Amino acid sequence: MFLALANFTSADQEKDWQELNGAEIEKALTGITLDYAFAWQEFRASGKTLYNSGAGNWGIWRVEGNQYCSQWSLRDLWGCYWVLRAGDHIRFTGKHGDITDGRIRK
């Protein structure tokens, strides 16, 4: 996943985030589109993902254990993130504490 820090209101940032397990991640992401501050990402059931911040970038995604993982080029390593949810907001947290917030598109 490309990382873009979202600019949501402080009320959004104070939501009661719940960490998702592997099955919950799969259920939460499959078939949805997330809107980020300056981009959006579509998660297909086939395992393909499209990230668009003005130009489309195709990758693949999967769940490993209790993390969302993505790969953007066959030569790239997989990047994995913990996933949290608060209502219609999804948060990805990387191993170095990097955070990306998105809102599920209705």
Secondary structure by P-SEA (a helix, b strand, c coil): cbbbbbbccccccccbbbbbcaaaaaaacccbbbbcccbbbbbbcccbbbbbccbbbbbbbbbcccbbbbbccccccbbbbbbbbcccbbbbbcccbbbbbbbbcc
